């Protein structure tokens, strides 16, 4: 399957994913880092001129610092830092969740689905990471969602 060969080895690939996600919604912004400052709730993401640098640092951390971690923890750091950078004007959450699932599948984990009833826990886990830099709540949420997905797939396969 093509997704297993996909890698987030560079900013170009992340921009390609974003372009796919946003092409029909905001074609002028699809695949382009934001050029304006934004705020997300109480969080102030980096200024536009810092986005490319921080995204490159994110990719380096993913393959260097975080590569020794458990896959769910590695992906949690990736997701949380991506959302913290908020590199695009729109579609950051969707892009982050898609990248998370691609990376999970590459490491033989099932993709996770964030149901509406888990949205509050998702935002709280992101906020806790933003406050502490520790992804424990996000890892717990990913673990719960991965277990739910795996149970679903096993039920379908055995049924």
C-alpha atoms as one frame of an Amber mdcrd trajectory, in Angstrom:
protein
   0.000   0.000   0.000   1.360   3.441  -0.902   1.058   4.911   2.603   3.617
   2.504   4.004   6.251   3.954   1.707   5.332   7.547   2.469   7.708   9.369
   4.756   7.625  12.758   6.413  11.290  13.127   5.603  10.851  16.744   4.642
   8.622  19.767   4.648   7.701  19.133   1.014   5.876  15.912   1.922   3.945
  17.610   4.721   2.946  20.387   2.343   1.797  17.759  -0.177  -0.450  16.151
   2.437  -1.866  19.535   3.368  -2.494  20.327  -0.300  -4.510  17.126  -0.660
  -6.485  17.906   2.495  -7.250  21.535   1.654  -7.265  21.687  -2.149 -11.050
  21.835  -2.530 -11.675  23.964   0.549  -9.010  26.682   0.233  -7.043  26.080
  -2.976  -4.992  29.284  -2.614  -3.690  28.166   0.792  -3.364  24.435   0.086
   0.185  23.210   0.639   1.508  26.624   1.674   2.719  27.680   5.091   0.800
  30.582   6.542   2.062  34.072   5.865   0.204  35.764   8.704   0.369  35.580
  12.501  -2.415  33.597  14.180  -3.677  32.782  17.632  -5.289  29.483  18.585
  -7.269  29.983  21.772  -4.708  31.130  24.337  -1.811  29.754  22.294   0.325
  32.038  20.146   2.032  29.909  17.453   5.354  31.038  15.988   5.457  34.000
  13.657   5.173  33.193   9.934   8.901  33.640   9.272   9.657  31.064  12.010
   7.327  28.342  10.689   9.666  26.809   8.106  12.546  26.689  10.603  10.393
  25.109  13.321   8.954  22.583  10.884  12.470  21.530   9.869  13.375  21.203
  13.560  10.239  19.099  14.085  11.267  16.694  11.336  14.810  16.467  12.729
  13.510  15.738  16.244  11.161  13.078  14.882  13.981  11.144  13.250  16.722
  11.841  15.785  15.497  12.545  19.318  12.172  10.745  19.240  13.116   7.745
  17.088  14.172   5.747  20.167  10.781   6.189  21.839   7.827   3.837  21.718
   5.978   4.448  18.410   2.889   5.868  20.123   5.028   8.289  22.116   7.049
   9.259  19.031   3.880   9.987  17.073   2.381  11.872  20.027   5.335  14.275
  20.092   5.073  14.715  16.326   1.363  15.449  16.460   1.494  17.780  19.451
   4.448  19.799  18.174   2.908  20.043  14.704  -0.313  21.432  16.182   1.700
  23.773  18.415   3.530  25.204  15.369   0.221  25.555  13.480   2.046  25.912
  10.152  -1.001  26.430   7.941  -3.773  28.999   7.960  -6.375  26.212   7.984
  -6.438  22.417   8.096  -3.755  21.925  10.749  -5.733  19.436  12.818  -6.789
  17.381   9.803  -3.243  17.351   8.469  -1.826  16.427  11.882  -4.265  13.552
  12.256  -3.495  12.265   8.762   0.277  12.439   9.343  -0.236  10.698  12.688
  -2.140   7.865  11.027   0.395   7.494   8.216   3.196   7.218  10.751   1.236
   4.788  12.919   0.538   2.530   9.930   4.202   2.595   8.925   4.957   1.162
  12.360   2.255  -1.528  12.023  -0.321   0.204  14.194  -3.888   0.683  13.030
  -5.026   4.164  12.049  -6.959   5.940  14.760 -10.242   7.747  14.406 -11.038
  10.663  16.675 -14.758  10.362  17.407 -16.767  13.411  18.395 -17.094  12.133
  21.968 -13.278  12.222  22.330 -12.784  15.766  21.018 -12.720  17.335  24.482
 -10.116  14.810  25.648  -8.118  15.527  22.465  -8.075  19.284  23.066  -7.312
  18.825  26.754  -4.377  16.522  25.942  -3.025  19.067  23.451  -3.400  21.838
  26.038  -1.625  19.795  28.692   1.236  19.154  26.268   1.380  22.865  25.455
   1.555  23.647  29.195   4.033  20.935  30.213   5.814  19.590  27.114   4.900
  16.090  28.327   2.663  14.069  25.980   1.417  11.496  28.525  -2.272  12.389
  28.154  -1.960  12.403  24.371  -0.176   9.022  24.412  -2.972   7.623  26.594
  -5.578   8.924  24.161  -3.703   7.517  21.148  -3.366   4.170  22.915  -7.080
   4.055  23.685  -8.006   4.957  20.093  -5.516   2.468  18.616  -6.908  -0.302
  20.817 -10.433   0.615  19.720  -9.392   0.508  16.041  -7.587  -2.790  16.467
 -10.601  -4.326  18.214 -12.821  -3.166  15.354 -10.517  -4.590  12.679 -10.142
  -7.917  14.499 -13.907  -8.173  14.912 -14.483  -7.515  11.222 -11.776  -9.972
  10.187 -13.028 -12.761  12.434 -16.718 -12.179  11.717
